[in-house]
Amino acid sequence: MSRYVGVDLHRRRSQVVVLDEDGQVVSSVNVDNCEPAELVAAVAVGGEGCDVVIEAAWGWYWIADLFAAAGFVVHLAHPLGVAGYRNRRVKNDEKDAILLADLLRMGSLPEAWIAPPELRELRELVRYRRKLSQLRTGLKAQIHAVLGKEGVVPQLTGLWGPAGARWLDDQQLAAAYQDRIVSLGRLIDHYDTEIRRLDRQIHGWLRDDVGYREIQRIDGIGPVFAAVFTAEIGDVSRFKTPKQLCSWVGVTPRHRESDETVKRGPITKQGSALVRWAAVEAVARYQGGPPIRGAYRRIAATRGNKIARVAAARRLLTLVYYGLRDGHIRCLDKVAA
């Protein structure tokens, strides 16, 4: 008799519910997350090698690895797919766990991909590098704001190079403003050091990856964006076509269809925000290079740069797909010839 286990994961405790093949509750327990042996024992009520589902919620890595090591078949529920089922009169941890197990039992579970532990580590480095870059940008914006309070507008195009540093040192500002700018400069230097350290670590991790090197042949993609695509997409073969990759990233139009009415709207933005950001930024300067630039300019002339940039990002992701899958992008050879 098949049994299905749903785990409603929280920070301190988790609700574990076991259903039989008819959807009846066999077991329901609330377990402290500090007791991994008890969590495994609660799931083991479902039988050896049973199917267990957890939601991609707070800190799910450790519990997925725990259950996989214990021999269970782990499934990861996509939060967006499950959200539509949560609008009910009574909501508690037990009912949430029952919902997950029941969706798995009926074959209707909106399932997300479980990246292997090594890839999750790489993703952690790439995402942390992005976070540090965002924080550094905020510090730079503060310097501009402080200068504005003194009515100083930088005339340099590159304020963050050696010339910019000398220019800042030469400014005669009130003591409080000068002190803040000096402090912000020290913080920016510290962030620069950490970001360079992460860049070396990420490159060392990926330097032998054929796909990582190949996609850097695309205009606009350097080591940083290549690392984002490689780490976040992971095993690209899980997408049968480039269109599926673009849908996963969230750069495809919304589609609403009922009877004879079909409505297509703006892009869904339901997917990897980091990959979506990298794809759009990669086409900002070079417009995707020769394979994409013509389409970019044609769309921009009729529908504007914003829409053209998203359309070019979809085409760029197509090149990334083949670069990661095959380790070679043939259309770039034609351009080089």
GUDO-338924 format. One record per residue: residue in three letters; y, x, z of N, C-alpha, C in turn. Coordinates in steps of 0.001 Angstrom, whole numbers, plus 500000, padded with zeros to 6 digits. Example, Ala and Ser with C-alpha at 12.3 -4.5 7.8 and 13.67 -1.06 7.14 Angstrom:
<pts>
ALA494310513190507800495500512300507800496700513200507800
SER497750512850507080498940513670507140500030512900507870
</pts>
This chain:
<pts>
MET498816500843500000500000500000500000501244500886500000
SER502155500643499039503371501445498936504369501035500008
ARG505067502040500524506137501791501487507380502548501065
TYR508529501999501436509804502549501012510697502719502234
VAL511350503868502293512143504213503471513607504328503080
GLY514468503632503829515905503731503656516530504370504880
VAL517412505330504668518067506033505774519568505869505628
ASP520174505203506620521629505075506655522166506232507492
LEU522680507245506798523089508495507440524506508403507977
HIS524671508844509219525992508972509819526112510358510432
ARG527270510612511030527533511958511536526620512324512709
ARG526431511392513629525665511699514834524280511061514846
ARG524160509854514295522879509147514340522577508553512967
SER521306508288512726520884507701511452519913506558511721
GLN520043505522510906519134504386511002518048504554509936
VAL516780504526510372515647504706509460514852503404509429
VAL514730502813508238514007501557508071512900501761507050
VAL511713501264507369510558501340506477510199499926506030
LEU510104499715504705509707498431504138508344498555503479
ASP507583497457503520506323497452502765506603496996501340
GLU505556496868500533505756496546499116506247495124498902
ASP506178494273499949506706492911499858508128492800500395
GLY508688493917500837510050493902501352510170493559502813
GLN509046493525503531509071493226504959509289494500505763
VAL510050494376506854510363495534507691509129495931508494
VAL508696497169508310507568497721509053508061498445510302
SER509176499159510139509708499946511250511209500082511079
SER511931500065512205513375500259512186513779500970513472
VAL514250502208513326514627502996514502515960503687514246
ASN516694503933515332517944504673515283517706506026515926
VAL517945507106515171517537508441515601518764509346515694
ASP518768510201516705519810511204516865519618512294515807
ASN520678512645515113520573513660514058520256515045514604
CYS520437515246515888520106516538516498518611516701516724
GLU517844515667516389516383515700516583515698515575515219
PRO515664516659514429515069516564513087513602516160513108
ALA512867516577514132511446516208514212511290514695514343
GLU512195514059515085512131512609515238512500511896513933
LEU513436512475513187513777511894511884512581511935510940
VAL511903513075510914510721513208510052509637512241510506
ALA509462512109511813508438511198512338508752509748511983
ALA510035509379512017510416508009511679510147507715510214
VAL510398508694509328510129508502507904508631508520507634
ALA507883509307508403506431509440508206505692508128508408
VAL506314507143509052505698505819509182505434505228507801
GLY506221505651506812506021505170505453504829505773504754
GLY504222506781505368503041507402504788503358508758504187
GLU502325509533503951502484510880503406503050510832501987
GLY504091511612501753504692511683500426505374510407499976
CYS505820509573500930506455508308500565507846508540499983
ASP508398507502499374509742507576498795510769507250499875
VAL511780508100499981512847507896500961514181508011500254
VAL515095507118500573516405507106499922517493507286500967
ILE518451508165500645519640508336501459520851508167500556
GLU521973507823501148523192507674500359523942508992500324
ALA524639509244499213525410510484499080526667510371499933
ALA526456510399501248527539510246502203527751511569502927
TRP528408511516504063528802512705504814527619513660505036
GLY527744514903504574526800515970504889525348515670504580
TRP525066515106503396523697514693503095522790515856502745
TYR523343517043502494522529518178502044521367518453503000
TRP521693518585504277520689519042505239519536518058505387
ILE519857516761505368518789515782505591517921515634504334
ALA518512515806503156517711515784501928516748516960501905
ASP517220518139502305516343519319502359515271519154503425
LEU515643518530504538514673518299505621513522517428505141
PHE513838516322504492512787515404504034511984516003502881
ALA512637516749502003511921517384500893510933518419501429
ALA511350519187502428510461520190503015509276519543503718
ALA509459518305504198508371517592504872507424516914503884
GLY507706517028502578506787516488501571507110515096501091
PHE508257514546501471508633513213501014509360513305499669
VAL509335512216498910510051512136497634511442511584497933
VAL512452512425497783513806512070498199514593511516497014
HIS515282510410497247516179509803496265517579509760496865
LEU518586509959496010519974509962496456520689508783495818
ALA521188507869496652521883506686496148523335507019495845
HIS523807506575494701525197506794494324526081505794495074
PRO527096506255495815527918505333496619528582504236495802
LEU529079504565494579529739503553493771528778502452493341
GLY527545502827493078526562501830492655526132500912493773
VAL526167501420494998525730500635496156526865499790496704
ALA528109500186496442529264499521497055529304498025496751
GLY528892497638495550528949496232495176528021495343495985
TYR527004495933496628526055495142497408526492494987498872
ARG527557495664499272527913495689500693528823494543501108
ASN529250493716500160530144492606500489529320491421500992
ARG528938491493502244528132490427502846528705490081504217
ARG528269488978504764528849488495506022528512489393507196
VAL527298489870507230526861490727508331526554492113507779
LYS527241493105508319527024494481507888526823495351509123
ASN525686496014509179525427496983510241524515498072509678
ASP524215499064510500523442500210510014522048499797509552
GLU521425498887510294520065498475509923520056497769508571
LYS521008496872508357521047496148507082521395497082505925
ASP522234498087506200522532499070505153521283499856504766
ALA520489500239505760519254500970505477518249500085504742
ILE518190498825505138517290497888504452517709497723502996
LEU519032497644502764519529497503501394519092498677500538
LEU519241499904501050518854501084500286517363501062499960
ALA516543500759500977515097500736500751514704499625499786
ASP515376498484499867515041497354499003515415497643497549
LEU516568498292497333516944498666495969515927499640495372
LEU515455500558496201514432501498495742513140500767495426
ARG512772499824496260511526499055496064511557498261494763
MET512722497697494436512839496854493240513120497670491979
GLY513284498996492133513600499829490971515018499665490486
SER515914499225491364517309498980490987518270499945491663
LEU517756501049492195518605501978492925519504502743491961
PRO520841502707492151521747503560491359521639504992491873
GLU520895505808491162520490507105491698521370508241491188
ALA521714509160492077522475510362491741521527511551491710
TRP521970512592491013521148513798490876521264514664492116
ILE520141515171492592520125516076493739520102517504493207
ALA521211518187493334521284519571492867520450520469493768
PRO519804521496493224519029522426494064519933523176495030
PRO519376523677496127520202524343497154521045525492496621
GLU520502526301495704521264527432495183522521526964494433
LEU522380525896493660523516525375492920524541524759493866
ARG524086524134494935525014523565495904525843524660496566
GLU525252525821496782526012526950497339527095527408496365
LEU526727527510495096527710527907494093528831526885494011
ARG528479525611494052529500524564494030530450524707495222
GLU529905525066496362530750525226497550531807526302497313
LEU531419527405496699532370528471496418533429528011495418
VAL532993527334494353533923526891493313534898525856493873
ARG534394524933494664535263523898495223536221524481496256
TYR535749525435497024536621526077498000537720526859497294
ARG537378527510496190538378528238495412539448527279494898
ARG539040526117494423539996525104493959540882524630495109
LYS540298524419496287541079523962497442542119525005497843
LEU541743526275497876542696527329498206543827527390497176
SER543477527194495912544494527207494865545490526063495057
GLN544998524892495442545887523756495695546806524029496882
LEU546249524610497941547060524926499110548125525965498769
ARG547755526957497955548719527965497535549842527341496708
THR549502526398495846550516525708495062551489524966495965
GLY550975524371497041551846523693497991552817524648498669
LEU552355525850498981553235526853499584554337527264498620
LYS553983527434497355554984527808496353556024526698496177
ALA555560525459496241556498524340496134557470524331497319
GLN556985524743498491557867524807499658558979525835499462
ILE558672526959498829559697527974498572560784527406497664
HIS560394526699496621561381526072495744562233525072496524
ALA561596524324497431562341523336498214563355524009499134
VAL562947525112499768563865525830500658565037526400499867
LEU564777526989498707565855527509497867566814526394497456
GLY566264525230497191567103524100496802568069523682497894
LYS567664523840499143568561523482500255569779524391500327
GLU569633525596499784570752526535499734571440526525498370
GLY571003525592497496571607525490496178571246526626495247
VAL570108527274495487569678528410494668568600527932493700
VAL568842528129492423567867527755491389567374529026490708
PRO566069529339490799565547530574490171565770530563488671
GLN566237531674488151566441531828486709565259532522486046
LEU564313532995486849563149533701486321562076532708485917
THR561355533016484851560234532159484446558997532447485291
GLY558852533672485771557708534037486595558148534454487981
LEU558310533483488871558818533768490205557791534452491085
TRP556511534401490704555452534873491601554921536250491232
GLY555580536925490309555224538303489992556087539287490770
PRO555976540577490476556781541597491174558280541363491032
ALA558724540989489817560148540738489604560625539561490452
GLY559799538531490555560162537378491370560259537723492838
ALA559357538570493314559404538986494715560686539757495011
ARG561075540635494080562333541381494274563528540440494243
TRP563487539455493362564584538485493274564723537704494581
LEU563595537294495166563637536566496435564210537440497547
ASP563843538707497555564351539619498595565865539807498491
ASP566409539671497290567833539901497085568697538697497429
GLN568062537534497661568849536338497929569436536371499344
GLN570706535988499452571388535929500733571340534492501254
LEU570375534228502110570179532887502648570442532875504150
ALA570651531680504686570778531545506137569482532017506793
ALA569601532451508053568479533102508739567225532242508777
ALA567381530951509088566206530079509204565495529927507869
TYR566284529785506797565696529631505467565030530933505008
GLN565689532053505290565119533340504918563817533594505656
ASP563791533226506937562578533424507731561418532590507182
ARG561724531378506787560659530521506260560129531059504939
ILE561011531540504069560563532069502779559698533310502977
VAL560091534189503907559292535387504187557910534993504710
SER557889534006505618556609533537506163555732532939505063
LEU556333532115504196555572531525503090555054532599502149
GLY555834533641501918555386534744501065554161535438501622
ARG554152535639502954552974536260503584551747535374503441
LEU551930534064503620550800533139503468550273533134502028
ILE551187533161501066550767533186499660549976534457499369
ASP550425535586499898549683536846499704548275536738500287
HIS548172536088501446546848535929502063545944535046501204
TYR546497533950500676545712533082499800545310533830498529
ASP546219534632497978545886535425496792544677536326497055
THR544662536946498230543552537843498583542241537081498657
GLU542258535917499299541037535119499432540555534596498080
ILE541485534190497231541107533672495910540504534774495054
ARG541077535977495112540497537107494354539098537442494871
ARG538909537367496169537581537630496739536566536601496239
LEU536969535329496210536075534284495723535785534458494235
ASP536802534857493471536593535079492026535524536149491795
ARG535591537230492567534574538282492421533195537762492804
GLN533133536983493863531843536460494322531248535491493304
ILE532087534598492773531605533613491792531171534307490504
HIS531962535285490050531593535998488827530289536774489015
GLY530106537366490182528850538063490442527665537122490427
TRP527880535898490847526822534891490859526457534464489438
LEU527458534404488549527256533808487225527233534800486065
ARG527438536074486331527629537013485222526439537099484279
ASP525226536777484739524057536821483866523730535462483262
ASP524562534465483512524340533120482976524858533058481539
VAL523966532802480597524329532807479171525340531706478868
GLY525112530515479413526020529407479160527408529669479700
TYR527491530272480872528782530616481484529580531545480577
ARG528905532529480002529604533459479110529964532792477791
GLU529083531945477266529299531349475954530493530396475955
ILE530627529561476969531704528573476940533074529224477108
GLN533114530483477516534395531184477586534907531571476203
ARG534102531373475169534579531580473794535503530449473359
ILE535475529332474062536338528196473720537757528501474176
ASP538723528294473298540127528533473657540514527656474840
GLY541085528275475860541525527546477050540566527634478208
ILE539359528151477968538364528273479046538192529746479393
GLY538597530091480611538399531435481132537346531419482226
PRO537255532469483002536223532538484055536313531411485079
VAL537542530986485426537694529945486460537160528609485959
PHE537633528152484798537159526879484264535673526949483899
ALA535221528087483385533799528226483045532938528082484291
ALA533404528634485415532652528497486667532612527049487124
VAL533729526327486952533763524909487328532740524125486514
PHE532739524317485190531807523576484336530355523933484670
THR530077525205484838528697525639485078528181525129486413
ALA529002525229487448528553524840488785528461523330488940
GLU529472522616488471529514521172488701528535520411487805
ILE528393520841486560527461520151485662526028520497486012
GLY525779521755486362524427522151486742523477522120485559
ASP522339521461485725521338521361484669521812520367483618
VAL522402520864482548523005519990481548521948519204480778
SER520702519633480822519650518919480092519373517545480685
ARG519898517254481855519717515909482418520543514875481657
PHE521476515350480831522219514467479937521623514583478538
LYS521202513469477975520555513500476673521538513820475553
THR522791513418475709523797513624474670525116514039475310
PRO526022514630474534527360514930475065528096513684475535
LYS527834512536474908528497511299475331528136510948476767
GLN526892511190477154526496510921478528527217511852479497
LEU527404513101479100528158514032479936529592513549480100
CYS530222513122479011531603512634479089531700511393479972
SER530699510535479905530687509351480765530560509750482220
TRP529706510731482505529528511216483883530817511830484421
VAL531567512491483560532831513106483981533910512046484205
GLY533795510906483520534775509841483695535909509867482701
VAL535679510439481498536723510493480468536411509548479307
THR535550508576479533535256507570478514535950506257478883
PRO536277505408477892537018504165478180536169503163478966
ARG536852502371479768536183501251480435535714500247479386
HIS534585499599479678534027498618478733533686497355479518
ARG534321496249479150534065494953479784533679493959478699
GLU532477493424478785531969492535477743531384491287478365
SER531768490129477836531226488854478275531264487878477107
ASP530090487316476775529962486410475647530478487109474377
GLU531515486577473757532043487181472540533301488005472804
THR533633488185474075534841488917474429534488490341474847
VAL535135491298474225534930492712474547536291493337474818
LYS536431493965475977537680494632476336537378496088476676
ARG538140496979476060538029498411476350539379498886476874
GLY539345499522478022540578499910478682540734501409478800
PRO541505501849479794541696503291480017540416503945480498
ILE540424505258480620539209505966481031538802505540482436
THR537530505648482731536988505135483987537397505970485200
LYS537532507286485016537805508220486120536746508109487218
GLN535558507639486866534448507556487806533475508685487488
GLY533594509766488198532744510921487946533303512124488653
SER532960513283488165533405514524488781534887514748488512
ALA535713514583489549537160514787489393537474516240489058
LEU536678517169489590536932518585489344536674518947487887
VAL535581518457487319535285518731485908536313518045485020
ARG536702516839485379537708516117484594539032516878484589
TRP539443517367485744540670518162485827540570519419484974
ALA539448520120485065539270521364484317539290521106482814
ALA538668520025482358538613519732480924539997519407480379
VAL540773518622481123542112518255480664543047519463480699
GLU542952520260481751543812521444481851543458522491480783
ALA542179522569480435541745523577479470542348523347478083
VAL542644522089477748543205521803476422544729521738476440
ALA545339521938477614546784521760477730547553522802476928
ARG547101524048476937547871525121476312547496525350474845
TYR546191525453474589545748525789473232545251524571472453
GLN545323523392473069544897522148472417543452522214471937
GLY542632522978472656541210523051472357540836524072471306
GLY541803524760470721541486525748469701541215525113468354
PRO540869525915467337540683525415465964539720524236465822
PRO538592524169466558537691523036466331538265521694466779
ILE539278521723467636539773520498468260541245520242467934
ARG541998521289467621543451521178467512543894520140466485
GLY543195520061465361543578519101464329543512517673464833
ALA542419517332465522542277515979466073543325515724467147
TYR543611516740467953544622516601469007545975516211468399
ARG546402516948467398547721516691466801547754515357466067
ARG546646514976465456546588513693464746546721512529465724
ILE546033512619466856546105511545467860547459511552468555
ALA547994512748468829549293512847469496550403512235468647
ALA550293512355467335551336511836466455551399510313466483
THR550293509662466764550259508198466723550201507560468104
ARG549587508265469095549372507623470399549939508415471569
GLY550519509573471301551159510326472374550288511464472896
ASN550950512404473567550252513603474041549242513314475144
LYS549535512346476007548635512067477130547269511614476639
ILE547259510655475727545987510162475181545314511243474354
ALA546114512016473626545545513096472809544868514138473685
ARG545452514409474835544870515418475720543512514957476253
VAL543390513688476607542111513170477095541070513162475976
ALA541494512771474770540567512776473634540102514200473327
ALA541026515161473419540647516557473190539727517057474296
ALA539925516566475517539046516957476622537619516490476373
ARG537458515301475778536113514822475438535466515734474392
ARG536228516144473410535686517038472391535362518411472985
LEU536196518864473899535920520142474549534640520060475382
LEU534432518942476063533207518777476851531967518749475963
THR532143518278474727531028518327473779530638519768473479
LEU531635520628473270531361522047473046530741522676474284
VAL531241522303475457530682522826476714529219522414476845
TYR528924521184476466527537520680476548526588521570475754
TYR526948521848474499526057522657473666526042524116474119
GLY527174524591474636527201525959475128526285526153476327
LEU526286525185477239525426525291478420523967525003478071
ARG523741524086477142522358523719476802521673524784475953
ASP522384525262474912521774526176473949522171527631474158
GLY523207527855474965523703529219475107524423529711473868
HIS524785528767472981525445529145471729526184527938471174
ILE527436528163470727528245527104470127528455527475468666
ARG527733526821467771527708527232466365529046527043465664
CYS529783525985466020531035525734465300532055526833465546
LEU531936527549466657532849528665466902532563529845465983
ASP531323529975465532530999531027464569531696530768463241
LYS531781529490462831532449529149461579533938529475461660
VAL534528529229462842535956529526463023536189531021462951
ALA535304531805463586535456533250463602535293533843462207
ALA534416533226461395534200533705460043535417533423459166
</pts>
